[in-house]
Amino acid sequence: MDMPYADIIMWLLATPVLVWCGRGFFVNAWNQLRHKSLTMDTLVALSTGIAYLFSLFNMLLPQVWLSRGVTPHVYFEASSVIIAFILLGRLLEERAKGNTTTAIRKLMGLRPQTVTIIDPSGAERTVNIALVRVGDDIRVHPGERIAVDGAVADGVSYVDESMLTGEAAAVRKEAGAEVYAGTINQKGAFRMTARKVGDDTMLAQIIRMVQDAQGSKAPVQRLVDKIAAVFVPAIMGVALLAFVLWVALDPADGLTYGILALVTVLIIACPCALGLATPTAITVGIGKAAEHGILIKDAESLETARKVDTVVLDKTGTVTEGRTEVTDVKWCGDDSVAGILVGLERASEHPLATAITEYFGDGASVDVAGFSSVPGYGVTGSVGGIVYYAGNAKLLARHGVEPAVELKELAAAWEADAKTVVWFASDGGVLAVLAIADRVKDSSAEAVAQMHGSGIRVWLLTGDNEATAKAIAAEVGIEHYEAGVLPAGKAEFVERLRGEGHVVAMVGDGINDSAALAVADVGIAMGRGSDIAMDVAKMTIVSSDLRRIPDAILISRQTMRTVRQNLFWAFFYNIISVPIAAGILYPVNGFLLNPMIAGAAMALSSVSVVGNSLRLKCKKR
């Protein structure tokens, strides 16, 4: 402070901070005053404005105070640091909000820009999707994304509809079957007739639901603003009362000490600690969550998570692994013919065939002659003059192969566990029976038990059938489930729970979950799921481990408890220091709080708040 021209240098540095960086506080404070309301911005504007103007007066007219035996001090740095700290806190809370349109852009990117139209003459031409009309015939090639909703006119293929249903297995499509925009055709080609185009498609409806949900979410009313509505007028009242009492009770020096008391009260009440109370705790909480593999986008979701009383889980990719795989194999004899089974399945286009070839490996494959695919049954082929069959029980019955009773019972038990049974046989009898399923994650049952232990109600929501939903729910310990639910139905289900007064966390991984993730109080995406789900959700579980959900709720509770502790210490400091700044001790022992010491005390309160927030990092479960 003894450096030459220090006051002028600090004034030059502080002025753009207040006038440019801090202008929003002053504009908001004025607008709030016009509407007869007081918030955090009012206190920031009042405190920093008074500190700046008082410092400017002291710098330009120091003799006014020196002639009265008072040393003038400047507080340019205090006003600048307050604005910097509070803006930093708000930046940490707001920086994720730019991502809200990312999900919508990616959803729109699922719509192909061009489509192959078939003319009445049979000629094919590529046109922009905007030119497609209801009734147009469209050619869909292997690997293409379907452009509009419609029905298959001719051809057979398997279509990946996971973006709508969330189910891993592709769906067989033949003449008359419905297909939807955004889904992916796999190996086969087919001709379809457009029935819904543009904004009428199911994909367009999902986009609208996400837009509506993101646009309608009101920000949570900050606790600090609620407190500030009482605190600000109280501080202003104390400052003015101190000034009036000094002038009234000390006619000689009352004006001088009254102005000093007024300024000291306002400076010591500067909301630096208040401004840091929420963002520092939330920043530490978000960092702690990241250490546990939980990415949190904003303060609002971290604040809301502590209130969650209902968790809705998508099935595929969330409770389960999200891919079909062979879970059980029963050989009737040795497995020397496994290569023949792999050879059959390698030639097949069925999605379950991929699971079998991945399980055994392509290296075990034996070349199969006379391969034939029987739609709805399975595949056949011959090796060394012997005909082999791989498919469902109907295929065996069709060729007169009768499984043993114990094999039928085993297959029935697997089907009761929501597994698909594949039979492998020859004319001589059954050679093997396999079970294929989307395996439940090892951590799912433990996570559900932890949530139940915390008093949280858990729902399973899936587009799959009733039997599968019931089996998976029973396996992981979930009592409540809904089956056969499409994307719009998932969002409506979450809305219904919220309408009943529940605070709902929706957990999902697919595009089909995006609308429900958007409307939930807290949307949680699995890190191995779709980018769109992660963009819509407010939290992402990097490892896709459901046990991180109770961790996230616990961290939220710890963080908000720390915020309240911070607010307590910030106000406790004010309750003690403001009366002293006003001069309440002067009649007792002649003590007056120097504004310079008030500034140091204000900084100390901020340090205590930051220190308390850092304690959050060390807290265990």
C-alpha positions in Angstrom: 0.0 0.0 0.0 3.0 2.3 0.3 4.0 1.8 -3.4 4.0 5.1 -5.4 0.8 5.8 -7.2 -0.7 2.5 -5.8 -4.2 4.1 -5.3 -4.3 5.3 -8.9 -3.0 2.0 -10.3 -5.7 0.1 -8.3 -8.4 2.5 -9.5 -7.4 2.0 -13.1 -7.5 -1.8 -12.7 -10.7 -1.8 -10.7 -12.8 0.5 -12.9 -13.1 -1.9 -15.9 -13.9 -4.8 -13.5 -16.9 -2.9 -12.1 -18.0 -1.0 -15.2 -17.6 -3.9 -17.7 -17.4 -7.3 -15.9 -19.7 -6.3 -13.1 -22.3 -4.3 -15.0 -24.8 -7.1 -14.9 -25.0 -6.9 -11.1 -25.8 -3.2 -11.2 -28.4 -3.6 -14.1 -30.1 -6.5 -12.3 -30.1 -4.7 -9.0 -31.7 -1.7 -10.6 -34.4 -3.8 -12.3 -35.1 -5.7 -9.1 -35.4 -2.4 -7.1 -38.0 -1.2 -9.6 -39.9 -4.4 -9.0 -39.5 -4.0 -5.2 -37.4 -7.1 -4.8 -33.9 -7.6 -3.3 -31.5 -10.5 -4.2 -27.9 -11.4 -4.2 -27.3 -9.0 -7.1 -28.6 -6.1 -5.0 -26.1 -6.9 -2.2 -23.2 -7.3 -4.7 -24.0 -4.0 -6.5 -24.5 -2.1 -3.2 -21.4 -3.4 -1.5 -19.0 -3.1 -4.4 -20.5 0.2 -5.5 -20.2 1.8 -2.0 -16.6 0.4 -1.6 -15.6 1.8 -5.0 -17.2 5.2 -4.6 -15.8 5.5 -1.0 -12.3 4.6 -2.3 -12.6 7.1 -5.1 -13.5 9.8 -2.6 -10.7 8.9 -0.3 -8.2 8.9 -3.2 -9.3 12.3 -4.6 -10.0 14.1 -1.3 -7.8 12.5 1.4 -7.6 15.8 3.3 -11.3 15.5 4.3 -10.3 12.6 6.6 -6.8 13.6 7.5 -8.1 16.9 8.9 -10.4 14.9 11.2 -7.6 12.6 12.4 -8.7 9.6 10.3 -6.4 7.8 7.9 -8.2 7.3 4.5 -8.0 3.8 2.9 -9.1 2.6 -0.5 -11.0 -0.7 -1.2 -10.7 -1.0 -5.0 -9.2 -4.5 -4.7 -12.0 -5.6 -2.4 -14.7 -4.5 -4.9 -12.9 -6.2 -7.8 -12.2 -9.5 -6.0 -15.9 -9.8 -4.9 -17.1 -9.4 -8.5 -14.4 -11.8 -9.7 -15.2 -14.5 -7.1 -18.9 -14.4 -7.7 -18.5 -14.4 -11.5 -16.2 -17.3 -11.3 -18.7 -19.2 -9.2 -21.5 -18.5 -11.7 -19.2 -19.5 -14.6 -18.6 -22.9 -13.0 -22.4 -23.3 -12.7 -23.3 -22.1 -16.2 -20.6 -23.5 -18.5 -22.5 -26.7 -19.2 -25.7 -25.0 -20.4 -24.3 -24.5 -23.9 -24.7 -28.3 -24.4 -28.5 -28.3 -24.2 -28.9 -28.0 -28.0 -26.2 -30.6 -28.8 -28.6 -33.6 -28.2 -31.2 -32.0 -30.5 -28.6 -31.5 -33.3 -27.5 -35.1 -33.0 -31.1 -36.4 -33.1 -31.7 -34.4 -36.2 -28.5 -35.9 -37.6 -30.2 -39.3 -37.5 -32.4 -38.3 -40.4 -30.7 -39.0 -43.8 -30.5 -36.0 -46.0 -31.2 -38.0 -49.2 -33.4 -41.0 -50.1 -33.7 -43.4 -53.0 -37.1 -43.0 -54.6 -38.5 -45.7 -57.0 -40.5 -44.2 -59.9 -43.7 -45.9 -61.2 -41.6 -47.0 -64.2 -39.2 -48.8 -61.7 -36.3 -46.4 -62.2 -34.5 -45.3 -59.0 -33.3 -41.8 -58.3 -31.8 -40.1 -55.3 -33.7 -37.0 -54.0 -33.6 -34.7 -50.9 -35.6 -36.0 -48.0 -37.8 -32.9 -48.1 -39.2 -34.0 -51.4 -40.5 -37.4 -50.1 -44.3 -37.6 -50.0 -46.7 -40.1 -48.3 -47.2 -43.1 -50.7 -43.7 -42.8 -52.3 -41.9 -46.1 -52.9 -38.4 -46.1 -51.4 -35.4 -48.4 -51.8 -33.5 -49.2 -48.6 -30.0 -50.6 -49.1 -28.0 -52.7 -46.6 -26.4 -50.5 -43.8 -28.6 -47.5 -44.6 -30.6 -45.5 -42.1 -34.3 -45.5 -42.8 -35.5 -42.0 -43.8 -39.2 -42.0 -43.0 -41.8 -44.1 -41.3 -43.5 -46.6 -43.5 -44.2 -50.3 -44.3 -42.1 -52.9 -46.1 -43.6 -53.6 -49.6 -41.2 -56.4 -50.6 -37.9 -57.9 -49.4 -36.7 -59.3 -46.1 -34.1 -57.8 -43.8 -33.3 -57.2 -40.1 -33.5 -53.7 -38.8 -31.7 -52.3 -35.7 -34.5 -50.5 -33.8 -32.6 -50.0 -30.6 -33.0 -46.2 -30.9 -36.7 -46.7 -30.4 -37.0 -49.8 -28.3 -33.6 -49.9 -26.6 -33.5 -53.7 -27.4 -30.2 -55.1 -28.6 -31.6 -57.7 -31.0 -32.4 -56.6 -34.6 -36.0 -57.1 -35.7 -36.9 -59.2 -38.8 -38.8 -57.2 -41.4 -40.8 -58.6 -44.3 -43.7 -57.5 -46.4 -46.3 -55.5 -44.3 -43.9 -54.9 -41.4 -43.6 -51.3 -40.1 -40.3 -49.5 -40.2 -39.3 -46.2 -38.6 -37.1 -43.2 -39.5 -33.7 -43.2 -37.9 -33.5 -47.0 -37.5 -30.7 -48.9 -39.3 -31.2 -51.5 -41.9 -28.7 -54.3 -41.6 -27.7 -56.9 -44.3 -30.8 -57.2 -46.4 -32.4 -54.8 -48.9 -36.1 -54.0 -49.2 -38.6 -51.7 -50.8 -40.9 -49.7 -48.5 -43.9 -47.4 -48.9 -43.7 -44.0 -47.0 -46.6 -43.5 -44.6 -45.3 -40.6 -42.3 -42.8 -38.0 -43.5 -41.2 -34.8 -42.0 -42.5 -33.8 -38.6 -45.0 -36.7 -38.4 -42.3 -39.4 -38.0 -41.7 -41.0 -34.6 -38.1 -39.6 -34.6 -39.5 -36.1 -35.1 -41.8 -36.7 -32.1 -38.8 -37.7 -30.0 -37.0 -34.5 -31.1 -40.0 -32.4 -30.1 -40.3 -34.0 -26.7 -36.6 -33.3 -26.0 -37.0 -29.7 -27.1 -40.1 -29.2 -25.0 -38.5 -30.8 -21.9 -35.3 -28.8 -22.1 -37.1 -25.6 -22.9 -39.6 -25.9 -20.0 -37.2 -26.6 -17.2 -37.2 -23.6 -14.8 -34.0 -23.0 -12.9 -34.1 -23.9 -9.2 -34.5 -20.9 -6.9 -31.2 -20.4 -5.3 -31.2 -20.6 -1.5 -28.8 -17.6 -1.4 -31.4 -15.4 -3.2 -34.0 -16.4 -0.7 -31.8 -15.5 2.2 -30.6 -12.3 0.5 -34.2 -11.1 0.2 -34.1 -10.8 4.0 -30.4 -10.2 4.6 -30.0 -7.2 2.2 -32.7 -4.9 3.7 -31.5 -5.9 7.2 -27.9 -4.9 6.4 -29.1 -1.6 4.8 -31.2 -0.9 7.8 -28.3 -1.6 10.2 -25.9 0.7 8.2 -28.4 3.5 8.1 -29.3 3.1 11.8 -25.7 3.3 12.7 -25.2 6.5 10.7 -28.3 8.1 12.3 -27.4 7.1 15.8 -23.8 8.4 15.4 -25.1 11.8 14.1 -27.7 12.0 16.8 -25.6 10.9 19.8 -22.3 12.6 18.9 -22.9 16.1 17.5 -19.2 16.9 17.3 -17.7 13.9 15.4 -20.9 11.9 14.7 -21.0 12.7 11.0 -17.4 11.5 10.4 -17.8 8.3 12.5 -21.3 7.8 11.1 -20.1 7.7 7.5 -17.2 5.4 8.5 -19.7 3.1 10.3 -22.1 3.0 7.4 -19.3 2.2 4.9 -17.7 -0.4 7.3 -21.0 -2.2 7.8 -21.6 -2.4 4.0 -18.0 -3.5 3.3 -17.9 -6.2 6.0 -21.3 -7.5 4.8 -19.9 -7.8 1.2 -21.3 -11.1 0.0 -17.9 -12.6 -0.9 -18.4 -15.6 1.4 -22.1 -15.8 0.4 -21.1 -15.7 -3.3 -18.5 -18.5 -2.7 -20.7 -20.6 -0.4 -22.6 -22.4 -3.1 -20.2 -22.5 -6.1 -17.1 -23.7 -4.1 -19.0 -26.6 -2.5 -20.6 -27.5 -5.8 -17.3 -27.4 -7.6 -15.7 -29.6 -5.0 -18.7 -31.9 -5.1 -18.6 -32.2 -8.9 -14.9 -32.9 -8.7 -15.5 -35.6 -6.1 -18.2 -37.2 -8.3 -15.8 -37.2 -11.2 -13.3 -39.2 -9.1 -16.0 -41.8 -8.7 -16.7 -41.9 -12.5 -19.8 -39.6 -12.3 -19.8 -36.6 -14.6 -22.2 -33.9 -13.5 -23.1 -31.1 -15.9 -24.5 -28.4 -13.6 -25.2 -27.3 -10.1 -29.0 -27.8 -10.5 -28.8 -31.6 -11.0 -26.3 -31.9 -8.1 -28.7 -29.9 -5.9 -31.8 -31.9 -7.0 -30.2 -35.4 -6.7 -30.3 -35.4 -2.9 -34.1 -35.2 -3.1 -34.6 -38.2 -5.4 -37.0 -40.8 -4.0 -37.8 -42.7 -7.2 -35.3 -44.1 -9.7 -36.5 -45.4 -13.1 -34.1 -47.8 -14.9 -34.1 -48.6 -18.6 -33.4 -52.3 -19.1 -31.2 -52.8 -22.1 -27.7 -51.3 -21.7 -28.6 -50.0 -18.2 -29.6 -53.0 -16.1 -28.2 -55.4 -18.7 -25.1 -55.4 -20.8 -26.9 -54.2 -23.9 -25.7 -57.0 -26.3 -26.9 -60.5 -26.9 -24.4 -63.3 -26.0 -24.5 -67.0 -25.4 -25.1 -67.6 -21.7 -25.5 -71.4 -21.5 -24.6 -74.4 -23.7 -25.6 -78.0 -23.1 -24.0 -80.6 -25.4 -25.6 -84.0 -26.0 -22.2 -85.8 -26.2 -19.0 -84.1 -27.1 -18.6 -80.7 -28.8 -16.6 -82.0 -31.8 -19.4 -80.7 -34.1 -19.2 -77.2 -32.8 -17.4 -76.1 -36.0 -20.4 -77.2 -38.0 -22.7 -75.1 -35.9 -20.4 -72.1 -36.4 -20.3 -72.7 -40.1 -24.1 -72.7 -40.2 -24.4 -69.5 -38.2 -21.7 -67.7 -40.1 -23.7 -68.0 -43.2 -26.8 -66.7 -41.5 -27.9 -63.1 -41.4 -29.9 -63.5 -38.1 -28.7 -61.3 -35.2 -28.5 -64.3 -32.9 -26.1 -66.0 -35.3 -23.6 -63.2 -34.5 -23.7 -64.1 -30.8 -23.0 -67.7 -31.5 -20.1 -67.1 -33.9 -18.6 -64.6 -31.4 -18.9 -67.2 -28.6 -17.1 -70.0 -30.5 -14.9 -67.9 -32.7 -14.7 -67.9 -36.5 -11.6 -70.1 -36.3 -13.7 -73.1 -35.3 -15.9 -72.8 -38.4 -16.4 -75.7 -40.9 -17.6 -75.1 -44.4 -21.3 -76.0 -44.9 -22.8 -77.2 -48.2 -26.4 -76.6 -49.3 -27.0 -73.8 -46.8 -30.6 -72.7 -46.6 -32.3 -70.1 -44.4 -35.9 -70.9 -43.3 -37.6 -67.6 -42.2 -39.2 -68.0 -38.8 -37.5 -71.3 -38.1 -33.7 -71.2 -38.5 -31.0 -72.5 -40.9 -30.0 -75.9 -42.4 -26.9 -77.2 -44.2 -24.9 -80.4 -44.8 -21.4 -81.5 -44.0 -20.2 -84.9 -45.3 -23.7 -85.8 -46.5 -25.3 -85.3 -43.1 -27.9 -82.5 -42.8 -27.7 -80.3 -39.8 -30.3 -77.9 -38.3 -29.9 -74.8 -36.1 -32.9 -72.8 -35.0 -36.0 -73.0 -32.8 -38.1 -75.9 -31.7 -40.4 -75.5 -34.7 -37.5 -76.3 -37.0 -36.8 -79.6 -35.2 -40.5 -80.5 -35.3 -40.6 -79.8 -39.0 -37.8 -82.3 -39.6 -39.1 -84.9 -37.2 -36.4 -84.4 -34.5 -37.7 -84.9 -31.0 -35.7 -83.6 -28.1 -35.4 -85.5 -24.8 -37.7 -84.6 -22.0 -34.8 -83.3 -19.8 -33.7 -81.0 -22.7 -37.2 -79.6 -23.1 -37.4 -78.9 -19.4 -34.0 -77.2 -19.5 -35.1 -75.1 -22.5 -38.3 -74.1 -20.7 -36.3 -73.0 -17.7 -34.1 -70.9 -19.8 -37.0 -69.3 -21.6 -38.6 -68.5 -18.2 -35.4 -66.5 -17.5 -36.0 -64.4 -20.6 -33.4 -66.3 -22.7 -33.8 -67.3 -26.3 -33.2 -71.0 -27.0 -31.4 -72.2 -30.1 -31.4 -75.9 -30.9 -28.6 -77.7 -32.9 -29.5 -81.1 -34.3 -29.1 -83.5 -37.2 -31.4 -86.3 -38.4 -29.8 -88.4 -35.7 -31.1 -86.2 -32.9 -30.3 -83.2 -30.8 -26.6 -82.3 -30.6 -26.8 -79.2 -28.4 -29.1 -76.6 -27.0 -27.9 -73.1 -26.4 -29.3 -70.1 -24.5 -28.8 -66.6 -25.7 -29.6 -63.5 -23.7 -28.7 -59.9 -22.9 -26.8 -60.6 -19.7 -27.7 -58.7 -16.5 -24.7 -56.6 -15.3 -22.9 -58.1 -12.3 -23.4 -54.8 -10.4 -27.2 -54.3 -11.0 -28.6 -56.4 -8.2 -26.2 -54.8 -5.6 -27.1 -51.3 -6.9 -30.8 -51.9 -6.6 -30.3 -53.2 -3.1 -28.4 -50.1 -2.1 -31.1 -47.9 -3.5 -33.8 -49.8 -1.6 -31.7 -49.5 1.5 -31.7 -45.7 1.1 -35.5 -45.7 0.9 -35.5 -45.1 -2.9 -38.3 -46.8 -5.0 -36.9 -48.4 -8.2 -38.8 -49.0 -11.4 -37.8 -51.0 -14.5 -38.9 -49.6 -17.8 -38.4 -51.4 -21.1 -39.7 -51.7 -24.6 -39.3 -55.5 -24.3 -42.1 -58.0 -23.7 -43.8 -58.7 -20.3 -42.1 -62.1 -19.7 -38.6 -60.6 -20.2 -39.3 -57.6 -18.1 -40.7 -59.8 -15.3 -37.7 -62.1 -15.4 -35.0 -59.3 -15.4 -36.9 -57.4 -12.6 -37.0 -60.6 -10.4 -33.3 -61.3 -11.1 -32.1 -57.9 -9.8 -34.7 -57.4 -7.1 -37.0 -54.8 -8.6 -40.6 -55.0 -7.6 -42.1 -52.5 -10.1 -41.8 -52.7 -13.8 -43.5 -51.6 -17.1 -43.0 -53.6 -20.3 -43.6 -52.7 -24.0 -43.0 -49.0 -23.5 -42.0 -46.8 -26.5 -40.1 -43.5 -26.2 -43.1 -41.3 -25.7 -44.5 -43.7 -23.2 -41.3 -43.5 -21.1 -41.4 -39.8 -21.0 -45.1 -39.9 -20.1 -44.4 -42.5 -17.3 -41.7 -40.2 -15.8 -44.1 -37.2 -16.0 -46.8 -39.2 -14.3 -44.5 -40.1 -11.4 -43.5 -36.4 -11.1 -47.1 -35.4 -11.1 -47.7 -37.7 -8.1 -45.1 -35.7 -6.2 -42.0 -37.9 -6.6 -38.6 -36.5 -7.4 -37.5 -38.8 -10.3 -34.1 -39.9 -11.6 -34.3 -41.5 -15.0 -31.4 -43.8 -16.0 -30.9 -44.8 -19.6 -28.4 -45.3 -22.4 -30.2 -45.0 -25.7 -31.8 -42.6 -28.0 -35.2 -44.0 -27.1 -34.5 -42.9 -23.5 -33.7 -39.3 -24.4 -37.2 -37.8 -24.0 -37.5 -39.4 -20.6 -34.0 -38.3 -19.5 -35.0 -34.7 -20.5 -38.3 -34.6 -18.5 -36.9 -36.3 -15.4 -35.8 -34.2 -12.4 -32.4 -35.8 -12.8 -31.4 -37.5 -16.1 -28.6 -40.0 -15.7 -26.9 -41.6 -18.8 -24.8 -44.6 -19.1 -21.3 -43.8 -20.4 -21.2 -46.6 -22.9 -24.6 -45.6 -24.4 -25.5 -43.2 -27.1 -23.9 -39.7 -27.3 -27.5 -38.3 -27.5 -28.5 -39.8 -24.2 -25.3 -38.3 -22.6 -26.0 -34.9 -24.1 -29.6 -34.8 -22.8 -28.8 -36.2 -19.4 -27.5 -34.0 -16.6 -25.3 -36.8 -15.2 -23.2 -39.5 -16.9 -22.0 -42.7 -15.3 -18.7 -43.2 -17.2 -18.4 -46.9 -16.3 -22.1 -47.7 -16.8 -22.0 -49.2 -13.3 -25.4 -48.7 -11.6 -23.7 -48.7 -8.1 -22.5 -45.2 -9.0 -26.2 -43.9 -8.8 -26.4 -44.2 -5.0 -22.9 -42.7 -4.9 -24.2 -39.7 -6.9 -27.1 -39.2 -4.5 -24.8 -39.4 -1.5 -22.4 -36.9 -2.9 -25.3 -34.6 -3.7 -26.5 -34.8 0.0 -23.0 -34.2 1.3 -22.5 -31.3 -1.1 -25.8 -29.5 -0.1 -25.0 -30.1 3.6 -21.7 -28.4 3.0 -23.5 -25.5 1.2 -25.7 -25.0 4.3 -22.7 -25.1 6.6 -21.0 -22.5 4.4 -24.0 -20.3 4.5 -24.2 -20.7 8.3 -20.5 -19.6 8.8 -21.0 -16.7 6.4 -24.0 -15.4 8.3 -22.6 -16.3 11.7 -19.6 -14.1 10.8 -21.9 -11.3 9.7 -24.1 -11.5 12.8 -21.0 -11.0 15.0 -19.1 -8.5 12.9 -21.8 -6.2 11.6 -22.8 -4.8 15.0 -19.1 -4.3 15.9 -18.7 -2.5 12.6 -21.7 -0.3 13.4 -19.9 0.8 16.6 -21.8 -1.1 19.3 -18.7 -1.5 21.4 -17.7 2.2 21.3 -19.8 3.2 24.4 -18.3 0.2 26.3 -14.6 0.4 25.6 -14.1 3.0 22.8 -13.4 0.3 20.1 -14.2 1.2 16.5 -13.6 -1.3 13.7 -11.4 0.2 11.0 -12.8 -0.4 7.5 -9.4 -1.9 6.5 -9.7 -4.6 9.2 -13.3 -5.1 8.0 -12.0 -5.9 4.6 -9.5 -8.4 6.1 -12.3 -10.0 8.2 -14.4 -10.3 5.0 -11.5 -12.2 3.3 -11.2 -14.4 6.4 -14.8 -15.5 6.1 -14.2 -16.4 2.4 -11.2 -18.5 3.4 -13.3 -20.4 6.0 -16.0 -21.1 3.4 -13.4 -22.4 0.9 -11.7 -24.5 3.6 -15.0 -26.0 4.6 -15.8 -26.9 1.0 -12.5 -28.6 0.6 -13.3 -30.9 3.6 -15.9 -32.4 1.3 -13.2 -34.1 -0.7 -12.1 -36.1 2.3 -15.6 -37.4 3.3 -16.3 -41.1 2.9 -19.5 -42.9 2.4 
